Amino acid sequence: MDKHRQSLMNQAAAYAAQYLSEIDNRPVFPSQATRDRLTEFDFDLPDNGRSDEELLELLHTVGSPATVASAGHRYFGFVTGGSLPVTLASKWLATAWDQNSFSETSSPVGAKIEAVALRWLCELLHLPGDSGGALVTGATLANFCCLAAARSRLLAAAGWDVDASGLFGAPEIPVIVGTEVHATVSKSLSLLGFGRDRVTVVPTDDNGRMQFDQFPKIEKPALIILQAGNVNSGDFDPINDICEHTKGTGSWVHVDGAFGLWAAASEKYRHLVRGLEKADSWAVDGHKWLNVPYDCGIAIVREGDWLKKAMAMSAAYLMQSGASRQPIDFGPEGSRRPRGIEVWAALASLGREGVAALVERCCRHASIAAGLLHEGGCDVLNDIVLNQVLVSFGDDDRTRAVTRAVQDDGTCWCGGTEWKGRTAMRISFSSWATQDEDVERSVAAIIRLARSNDQ
Ligand SMILES: *Cc1c(COP(=O)(O)O)cnc(C)c1O
């Protein structure tokens, strides 16, 4: 049995190593032929199982080629990064541990490393060191956790215990967002009973920033949701102005900084998040710019007790010991994997300087790409403030056609979007693996495809 397990693990490691070593020699998006082969997974549920070796081989021969090469050098879709080698290796080891990391009792190592990762994150991002936090599946759930904590405090201040009594009959809490609010924030608002549409919407400017001069007067304590890093333009709401404006009103300011919050780790870009530490809660992704594997998002709440109030539960068998932090008290999940390990590994391996360098390199790639695209006759639609480039190739139909051609070509992968009423192609630089030559090669392919589209 042991021998079988060992040989299976070795085989998986060999397949994975081969996959990663060949990833940059194939189209970034899998071909139709490789996707057609996915039907090979769709056999009838066997009465008697097939061999483990055979299944692993099927995953490697049919599954690997049908992946999107987002772990490679030239994937520029969805503001997502790849995986730093140390985070992938740590995740493998932790997968072998198979820890249930809801508490210190179920996993001493999981609970400890998670607490350290959260402390380091607050330090790195210049957030209050005694904040509470949760490691969740992504910024969607991180937003959800922060807004749940906000809901508990705002309603408690209005004399209502929402966690015990629910929302029926509760006092109303105004919610303020910008026109560029991320869809996952709207989803969280709907899940939490605030309502997706029951919001006051503040207009945004040409680069997607909330317009401070249009921000409403605060009449009563409100939930205010700001954005650090617009998914299209990469720009930031005026966090400091709004925090100063709402100070002393009993409002709760939440910052959705899924990727943009990492700007706080760089001296050069920290000005973009000025006033960040004045907010009440922050959501950030590990699996985007920190380049840890999926799935990993982080919720940080200044007054962690409100997060705990919203999330903690009790049962006789959960019996917690001592004063140390129990992960289950701060997040929506019970049983789960120890996802703090990859964050811990990434931060310990990169150090402060390494995180700053990663952020700055990606931003530099965005500037280089925007410059080359402009020289190549393409229309760059946004001010490049961070790692995002929006480009148009003329009218909307032509932009759509060129974007499709870029995706089919396979040199790199960029997604499509809409920006201020125009169709655009969106290029996100978020991967540790991207080198200067990948940027040049990719932009050259984009310009070539845009030109050949005319013929
Ligand atoms: C990506 C993103 C989210 C959602 O994050 P997931 O990791 O997909 O859950 C939320 N807000 C912003 C600004 C994002 O960029």
The ligand as an SDF file (V2000), in Angstrom:
LIG
                    3D

 15 15  0  0  0  0  0  0  0  0999 V2000
  -11.2730   39.5680   -8.6140 C   0  0  0  0  0  0  0  0  0  0  0  0
  -12.0250   40.6000   -7.8640 C   0  0  0  0  0  0  0  0  0  0  0  0
  -13.0280   40.2440   -6.9560 C   0  0  0  0  0  0  0  0  0  0  0  0
  -13.4770   38.8210   -6.7780 C   0  0  0  0  0  0  0  0  0  0  0  0
  -12.4430   38.0090   -6.3730 O   0  0  0  0  0  0  0  0  0  0  0  0
  -12.4820   36.4080   -6.4820 P   0  0  0  0  0  0  0  0  0  0  0  0
  -11.1260   36.0360   -6.0740 O   0  0  0  0  0  0  0  0  0  0  0  0
  -12.8070   36.0810   -7.9030 O   0  0  0  0  0  0  0  0  0  0  0  0
  -13.5280   35.9150   -5.5620 O   0  0  0  0  0  0  0  0  0  0  0  0
  -13.6350   41.2610   -6.2490 C   0  0  0  0  0  0  0  0  0  0  0  0
  -13.2970   42.5470   -6.4190 N   0  0  0  0  0  0  0  0  0  0  0  0
  -12.3430   42.9310   -7.2900 C   0  0  0  0  0  0  0  0  0  0  0  0
  -11.9960   44.3840   -7.4200 C   0  0  0  0  0  0  0  0  0  0  0  0
  -11.6600   41.9700   -8.0470 C   0  0  0  0  0  0  0  0  0  0  0  0
  -10.7000   42.3410   -8.8870 O   0  0  0  0  0  0  0  0  0  0  0  0
  1  2  1  0
  2  3  1  0
  2 14  2  0
  3  4  1  0
  3 10  2  0
  4  5  1  0
  5  6  1  0
  6  7  2  0
  6  8  1  0
  6  9  1  0
 10 11  1  0
 11 12  2  0
 12 13  1  0
 12 14  1  0
 14 15  1  0
M  END
$$$$
